[in-house]
Amino acid sequence: MATGGVKQETSQWGFLNSCLLLILVLMIFYCSWVNNKIVTRGYRLSELRKNEKHLIEEQGKLEAELATLKRPQNLARLARQLGLKEPRSGHKIVMP
């Protein structure tokens, strides 16, 4: 009877150790998965920041180009290139 009790106690410890080992392995897999997500999102964030910087630079260039094109001298030159002429005094409409 003493041997049966020791065997049952050993069996319980073996089961408990197996459960703890399984929990440990699952925790390791979970931590690895979380770390992988963090690294992946870090790379994505870096890529987005680089893209944002590029877009801000492009926006600045486009705004400068737009300001240049809106200058009256350029508008008059482009109008002449398109064959447009100054309206006669009677044809002008003043908008409020």
C-alpha positions in Angstrom: 0.0 0.0 0.0 2.8 2.4 0.7 4.2 1.9 -2.8 0.8 2.6 -4.4 0.6 5.9 -2.6 4.1 6.9 -3.6 3.4 6.0 -7.2 0.1 8.0 -7.2 2.0 11.0 -5.6 4.7 10.8 -8.2 2.1 10.6 -10.9 0.4 13.7 -9.7 3.8 15.5 -9.6 4.5 14.3 -13.1 1.1 15.7 -14.3 1.7 19.0 -12.5 5.2 19.3 -14.0 3.8 18.5 -17.5 1.2 21.2 -17.1 3.8 23.7 -15.9 6.1 22.8 -18.8 3.2 23.2 -21.2 2.3 26.7 -19.8 6.0 27.7 -20.0 6.2 26.6 -23.6 3.0 28.4 -24.4 4.3 31.6 -22.7 7.5 31.4 -24.7 5.5 31.1 -28.0 3.3 34.0 -27.0 6.2 36.2 -26.0 7.9 35.3 -29.4 4.7 36.2 -31.2 4.3 39.5 -29.4 8.0 40.4 -30.1 7.5 39.6 -33.7 4.5 41.9 -33.9 6.4 44.7 -32.2 9.4 44.4 -34.6 7.0 44.2 -37.6 5.1 47.2 -36.5 8.4 49.0 -35.9 9.5 48.4 -39.4 6.1 49.6 -40.7 6.3 52.7 -38.6 9.7 53.5 -39.9 8.5 53.0 -43.5 5.5 55.3 -42.8 7.7 58.0 -41.3 10.0 57.9 -44.3 7.0 58.1 -46.6 5.6 61.0 -44.6 8.9 62.9 -44.9 8.9 62.4 -48.6 5.3 63.6 -49.0 6.0 66.7 -46.9 9.0 67.5 -49.1 6.8 67.0 -52.2 4.0 69.1 -50.8 6.5 72.0 -50.2 7.7 71.7 -53.8 4.2 71.6 -55.2 3.1 74.6 -53.1 6.1 76.6 -54.3 5.3 75.6 -57.9 1.7 76.6 -57.5 2.7 80.0 -56.0 5.0 80.5 -59.0 2.3 79.6 -61.5 -0.3 81.9 -59.8 1.9 85.0 -60.1 0.3 87.5 -62.4 3.3 87.7 -64.8 3.1 83.9 -65.3 -0.7 84.0 -65.8 -0.4 86.7 -68.4 2.3 84.8 -70.3 0.3 81.5 -70.2 -2.8 83.4 -71.4 -0.8 84.8 -74.4 0.5 81.3 -75.2 -3.1 80.0 -75.2 -4.1 82.8 -77.5 -6.2 84.7 -75.0 -6.4 88.5 -75.2 -7.3 91.2 -72.8 -11.0 91.9 -72.7 -12.3 95.2 -74.0 -13.6 97.6 -71.4 -17.2 96.8 -72.2 -16.7 93.1 -71.8 -15.3 93.1 -68.3 -17.5 91.8 -65.5 -16.7 92.7 -61.9 -17.6 90.0 -59.5 -18.4 90.9 -55.9 
